[in-house]
Structure formats: C-alpha cells, structure tokens
Amino acid sequence: MKCYVDASVRRNGIGSELVKAALALAARAGYEVLYLHTHRFLPGAVSFWRRQGFEIRLETGDELQTVHLDRYVQDKHP
C-alpha cells in the first residue's frame, strides 16, 4: 500500500529501481495501466512519480492535496 525509501539513502536510484521492478511484474501479470495517488505536501513525491513516467490525471484540491496519477505499463510512444 505504501512504499518509502529511507531519507538517509534517497537520491541513489533505489526508488526508481523499485518502480522498474513493479512495472516488470505488472507487465508479466498482463496489466496495461498503473494508478497511484500521492500528496503535494510530501516533498518530492509528485516530481518523483512524474520522472517515472506517470501523468497527473486529477488534483482534487482537498485538504490532503491529493494528486492522482497513472502510466502505461509498456511505453506507448515509439
């Protein structure tokens, strides 16, 4: 449900490698799209997911600053 990289080892590619592994698993399972949500108050969260290829689909403007994102499991661009 939640996944965090300890602050002491962030910016070393661990999160990106976890995302790559999740994408590979999702591809093998036949998934086409992955969805997640995060919050603007979490430092770097939205920019991290954007760098992983996720696109913002909805920002609710609620008190939790929720941002909904998704991406294709397989890159759809040539």
SEDREN-133924 format. One record per residue: x, y, z of N, C-alpha, C, CB in turn. Coordinates in steps of 0.05 Angstrom, whole numbers, padded with zeros to 5 digits, always signed. Glycine has a CB too. Layout:
# residues N
XYZXYZXYZXYZ ...
//
This chain:
# residues 78
+00016-00024+00000+00000+00000+00000+00017+00025+00000-00019+00000+00024 +00038+00026+00016+00056+00049+00017+00084+00039+00014+00052+00065+00043 +00100+00056+00001+00128+00049-00002+00145+00074+00001+00133+00036-00031 +00165+00072+00018+00182+00095+00023+00211+00085+00022+00177+00107+00051 +00229+00103+00014+00258+00099+00015+00267+00116+00039+00272+00106-00012 +00283+00104+00056+00293+00118+00080+00308+00144+00070+00312+00100+00096 +00303+00165+00085+00314+00191+00077+00345+00190+00075+00306+00212+00097 +00357+00173+00091+00387+00172+00091+00399+00161+00065+00396+00156+00115 +00382+00147+00050+00392+00135+00025+00377+00143+00000+00391+00104+00027 +00361+00164+00002+00347+00175-00021+00366+00187-00041+00326+00196-00013 +00357+00189-00066+00372+00200-00088+00395+00182-00097+00383+00228-00081 +00392+00156-00092+00412+00136-00101+00400+00117-00121+00422+00121-00076 +00376+00122-00131+00364+00105-00151+00348+00082-00140+00385+00095-00169 +00345+00080-00114+00330+00057-00102+00301+00058-00110+00333+00057-00072 +00289+00081-00107+00260+00084-00115+00255+00078-00144+00251+00112-00108 +00273+00088-00161+00270+00083-00190+00272+00053-00196+00291+00099-00206 +00291+00039-00183+00293+00011-00187+00269-00004-00177+00319+00000-00172 +00257+00005-00155+00232-00008-00145+00210-00004-00165+00224+00004-00118 +00208+00019-00177+00187+00024-00197+00192+00006-00221+00187+00054-00205 +00217+00004-00230+00223-00013-00253+00214-00042-00247+00253-00013-00260 +00220-00052-00223+00212-00079-00216+00182-00082-00215+00224-00086-00188 +00168-00062-00205+00139-00062-00204+00127-00062-00233+00127-00039-00188 +00139-00047-00250+00130-00046-00278+00134-00073-00292+00144-00024-00294 +00157-00086-00287+00162-00112-00298+00142-00133-00288+00191-00121-00292 +00137-00132-00263+00117-00151-00251+00089-00146-00262+00117-00147-00220 +00082-00120-00265+00056-00114-00276+00054-00123-00305+00050-00083-00274 +00075-00120-00320+00075-00128-00348+00071-00159-00350+00101-00120-00362 +00086-00174-00333+00083-00203-00334+00055-00212-00326+00104-00216-00315 +00042-00196-00309+00015-00203-00300-00006-00194-00319+00010-00191-00272 +00002-00179-00340-00017-00171-00361-00031-00144-00356-00038-00191-00363 -00021-00129-00337-00033-00102-00332-00025-00083-00354-00024-00091-00304 -00043-00064-00360-00037-00044-00380-00031-00017-00369-00060-00042-00399 -00044-00010-00346-00041+00016-00334-00037+00013-00304-00065+00035-00341 -00020+00029-00293-00017+00031-00264-00027+00058-00254+00013+00027-00255 -00041+00058-00232-00052+00082-00220-00040+00085-00192-00083+00081-00219 -00036+00109-00184-00028+00115-00156-00038+00143-00149+00002+00112-00152 -00038+00148-00123-00043+00175-00114-00022+00182-00094-00071+00179-00103 -00015+00208-00093+00003+00218-00073-00007+00245-00064+00032+00220-00085 +00010+00260-00050+00001+00285-00039+00022+00307-00043-00006+00282-00009 +00014+00331-00049+00032+00353-00054+00048+00360-00029+00016+00377-00063 +00038+00354-00006+00054+00361+00019+00077+00343+00024+00035+00360+00043 +00079+00321+00009+00102+00303+00011+00125+00313-00007+00095+00273+00004 +00147+00322+00005+00168+00334-00011+00179+00315-00033+00191+00343+00007 +00178+00324-00058+00189+00309-00080+00172+00287-00091+00214+00298-00072 +00149+00282-00079+00133+00259-00087+00122+00262-00115+00109+00255-00068 +00109+00284-00121+00098+00287-00148+00120+00287-00169+00081+00313-00150 +00141+00302-00164+00163+00303-00184+00176+00275-00188+00184+00323-00175 +00178+00259-00167+00189+00232-00170+00172+00216-00189+00191+00218-00142 +00146+00216-00183+00128+00199-00200+00127+00209-00228+00100+00199-00188 +00128+00235-00232+00129+00246-00260+00154+00237-00274+00128+00277-00259 +00177+00236-00260+00202+00226-00273+00200+00196-00280+00226+00230-00254 +00182+00182-00266+00178+00154-00272+00158+00149-00295+00169+00139-00247 +00149+00171-00307+00131+00168-00330+00101+00170-00323+00136+00143-00343 +00095+00175-00298+00066+00178-00290+00057+00206-00298+00063+00174-00260 +00031+00207-00306+00019+00233-00314-00003+00239-00294+00008+00231-00342 -00005+00265-00288-00026+00274-00269-00052+00273-00284-00020+00303-00259 -00072+00260-00272-00099+00258-00284-00119+00276-00269-00108+00229-00283 -00114+00280-00243-00133+00295-00227-00120+00305-00202-00158+00278-00220 -00124+00330-00195-00117+00341-00169-00143+00350-00157-00096+00365-00172 -00149+00339-00134-00175+00343-00122-00177+00370-00107-00181+00321-00103 -00155+00382-00100-00156+00407-00085-00166+00403-00056-00173+00426-00099 -00166+00378-00047-00175+00373-00020-00154+00380+00001-00183+00343-00017 -00161+00377+00026-00143+00385+00048-00118+00367+00049-00157+00382+00075 -00118+00344+00036-00095+00326+00035-00077+00332+00010-00103+00297+00036 -00086+00350-00006-00071+00357-00031-00066+00333-00048-00044+00371-00023 -00087+00317-00052-00085+00291-00066-00081+00296-00096-00110+00274-00061 -00062+00281-00107-00056+00282-00136-00059+00253-00146-00027+00294-00142 -00075+00249-00166-00079+00222-00178-00063+00221-00204-00110+00217-00183 -00048+00199-00207-00030+00195-00230-00033+00167-00241-00001+00201-00222 -00026+00164-00267-00025+00138-00278-00004+00137-00301-00052+00128-00288 +00002+00113-00309+00020+00110-00332+00016+00082-00344+00050+00113-00324 +00021+00080-00370+00020+00055-00383+00043+00038-00373+00022+00058-00414 +00039+00012-00370+00059-00006-00362+00081-00008-00383+00048-00034-00356 +00073-00011-00408+00091-00010-00431+00090+00017-00444+00084-00033-00452 +00112+00029-00449+00113+00056-00462+00098+00054-00488+00142+00066-00466 +00078+00072-00492+00062+00071-00516+00074+00089-00538+00034+00081-00510 +00096+00103-00532+00108+00121-00552+00131+00107-00566+00118+00146-00538 +00132+00110-00593+00153+00097-00609+00181+00108-00602+00148+00100-00639 
//
